[in-house]
Amino acid sequence: MPTCLIQSAATVDDLLAAAAAAAGRIDVVIDRSFALEDAAKAHHYADTAKPLGRVVMTP
């Protein structure tokens, strides 16, 4: 019997992650990357820009 992914998903991200895991793959979309020194800018961007993917900080 197939598992219903919608009932156990709290957010759209949860639903997409569950669907990807069920399909045997995970795709990560990176919207923008910031240097670790720019952590404040990265947080501001994530809070205000409504990114379509993950915001990543790199060392």
Secondary structure, 3 states (H helix, E strand, C coil): CCCCHHHHCCCHHHHHHHHHHHHCCCCCCEEEEEEHHHHHHHHHHHHHCCCCCEEEEEC
